[in-house]
């Protein structure tokens, strides 16, 4: 008797996803840098609010020396500015 792939994996437990610690720390540092930049430069906060997409917001940040992936930026868009509201519709 042969097993199908779904049968052979159905009983095996997969560990939950865990991000690489270095990646998680890099994202945390970028988020802190974005928050600080938005506090110090209201024009940057306004540009983030006015961004039409995550990629546009990422380019605003890149122009200020902050590198972050679109995915990480999207996940944290509600915690970037002090109001706690999503910064762009995305």
Contact map, one row per residue, 1 for C-alpha under 8 A:
111000000000000000000000000000000000000000000000000000000000000000000000000000000000000000
111100000000000000000000000000000000000000000000000000000000000000000000000000000000000000
111110110000000000000000000000000000000000000000000000000000000000000000000000000000000000
011111110000000000000000000000000000000000000000000000000000000000000000000000000000000000
001111111000000000000000000000000000000000000000000000000000000000000000000000000000000000
000111111100000000000000000000000000000000000000000000000000000000000000000000000000000000
001111111110000000000000000000000000000000000000000000000000000000000000000000000000000000
001111111111000000000000000000000000000000000000000000000000000000000000000000000000000000
000011111111000000000000000000000000000000000000000000000000000000000000000000000000000000
000001111111000000000000000000000000000000000000000000000000000000000000000000000000000000
000000111111100000000000000000000000000000000000000000000000000000000000000000000000000000
000000011111110000000000000000000000000000000000000000000000000000000000000000000000000000
000000000011111000000000000000000000000000000000000000000000000000000000000000000000000000
000000000001111100000000000000000000000000000000000000000000000000000000000000000000000000
000000000000111110000000000000000000000000000000000000000000000000000000000000000000000000
000000000000011111000000000000000000000000000000000000000000000000000000000000000000000000
000000000000001111100000000000000000000000000000000000000000000000000000000000000000000000
000000000000000111110000000000000000000000000000000000000000000000000000000000000000000000
000000000000000011111011000000000000000000000000000000000000000000000000000000000000000000
000000000000000001111111000000000000000000000000000000000000000000000000000000000000000000
000000000000000000111111100000000000000000000000000000000000000000000000000000000000000000
000000000000000000011111110000000000000000000000000000000000000000000000000000000000000000
000000000000000000111111111000000000000000000000000000000000000000000000000000000000000000
000000000000000000111111111100000000000000000000000000000000000000000000000000000000000000
000000000000000000001111111110000000000000000000000000000000000000000000000000000000000000
000000000000000000000111111111000000000000000000000000000000000000000000000000000000000000
000000000000000000000011111111100000000000000000000000000000000000010001000000000000000000
000000000000000000000001111111110000000000000000000000000000000000000000000000000000000000
000000000000000000000000111111111000000000000000000000000000000000000000000000000000000000
000000000000000000000000011111111100000000000000000000000000000001110000000000000000000000
000000000000000000000000001111111110000000000000000000000000000000000000000100010000000000
000000000000000000000000000111111111000000000000000000000000000000000000000000000000000000
000000000000000000000000000011111111100000000000000000000000000001000000000000000000000000
000000000000000000000000000001111111110000000000000000000000100001000000000000010000000000
000000000000000000000000000000111111111000000000000000000000000000000000000000011100000000
000000000000000000000000000000011111111100000000000000000000000000000000000000000000000000
000000000000000000000000000000001111111110011000000000000000000000000000000000000000000000
000000000000000000000000000000000111111111111000000000000000000000000000000000001000000000
000000000000000000000000000000000011111111001000000000000000000000000000000000001000000000
000000000000000000000000000000000001111111000000000000000000000000000000000000000000000000
000000000000000000000000000000000000111111111000000000000000000000000000000000000000000000
000000000000000000000000000000000000011111111100000000000000000000000000000000000000000000
000000000000000000000000000000000000010011111110000000000000000000000000000000000000000000
000000000000000000000000000000000000110011111111000000000001000000000000000000000000000000
000000000000000000000000000000000000111011111111100000000000000000000000000000001000000000
000000000000000000000000000000000000000001111111110000000000000000000000000000000000000000
000000000000000000000000000000000000000000111111111000001001000000000000000000000000000000
000000000000000000000000000000000000000000011111111000001001000000000000000000000000001100
000000000000000000000000000000000000000000001111111000000000000000000000000000000000001100
000000000000000000000000000000000000000000000111111100000000000000000000000000000000000100
000000000000000000000000000000000000000000000011111111011000000000000000000000000000000101
000000000000000000000000000000000000000000000000011111011000000000000000000000000000000111
000000000000000000000000000000000000000000000000001111111000000000000000000000000000000111
000000000000000000000000000000000000000000000000001111111100000000000100110000000000000101
000000000000000000000000000000000000000000000000000011111110000000000100000000000000000000
000000000000000000000000000000000000000000000000001111111111000000000000000000000000000000
000000000000000000000000000000000000000000000011001111111111100000000000000000000000000000
000000000000000000000000000000000000000000000000000001111111110000111100100000000000000000
000000000000000000000000000000000000000000000000000000111111111000000000000000000000000000
000000000000000000000000000000000000000000010011000000011111111100000000000000000000000000
000000000000000000000000000000000100000000000000000000001111111111100000000000000000000000
000000000000000000000000000000000000000000000000000000000111111111100000000000000000000000
000000000000000000000000000000000000000000000000000000000011111111000000000000000000000000
000000000000000000000000000000000000000000000000000000000001111111000000000000000000000000
000000000000000000000000000000000000000000000000000000000000111111100000000000000000000000
000000000000000000000000000001001100000000000000000000000000111111110000000000000000000000
000000000000000000000000000001000000000000000000000000000100110011111000000000000000000000
000000000000000000000000001001000000000000000000000000000100000001111101100000000000000000
000000000000000000000000000000000000000000000000000000000100000000111111100000000000000000
000000000000000000000000000000000000000000000000000001100100000000011111110000000000000000
000000000000000000000000000000000000000000000000000000000000000000001111111000000000000000
000000000000000000000000001000000000000000000000000000000000000000011111111100000000000000
000000000000000000000000000000000000000000000000000001000100000000011111111110000000000000
000000000000000000000000000000000000000000000000000001000000000000000111111110000000000001
000000000000000000000000000000000000000000000000000000000000000000000011111111000000000000
000000000000000000000000000000100000000000000000000000000000000000000001111111110000000000
000000000000000000000000000000000000000000000000000000000000000000000000111111110000111100
000000000000000000000000000000000000000000000000000000000000000000000000001111111001111000
000000000000000000000000000000000000000000000000000000000000000000000000000111111101110000
000000000000000000000000000000100110000000000000000000000000000000000000000111111101011000
000000000000000000000000000000000010011000001000000000000000000000000000000001111111101000
000000000000000000000000000000000010000000000000000000000000000000000000000000111111000000
000000000000000000000000000000000000000000000000000000000000000000000000000000001111100000
000000000000000000000000000000000000000000000000000000000000000000000000000001111111110000
000000000000000000000000000000000000000000000000000000000000000000000000000011101011111000
000000000000000000000000000000000000000000000000000000000000000000000000000011110001111110
000000000000000000000000000000000000000000000001100000000000000000000000000011011000111110
000000000000000000000000000000000000000000000001111111000000000000000000000010000000011111
000000000000000000000000000000000000000000000000000110000000000000000000000000000000011111
000000000000000000000000000000000000000000000000001111000000000000000000010000000000000111
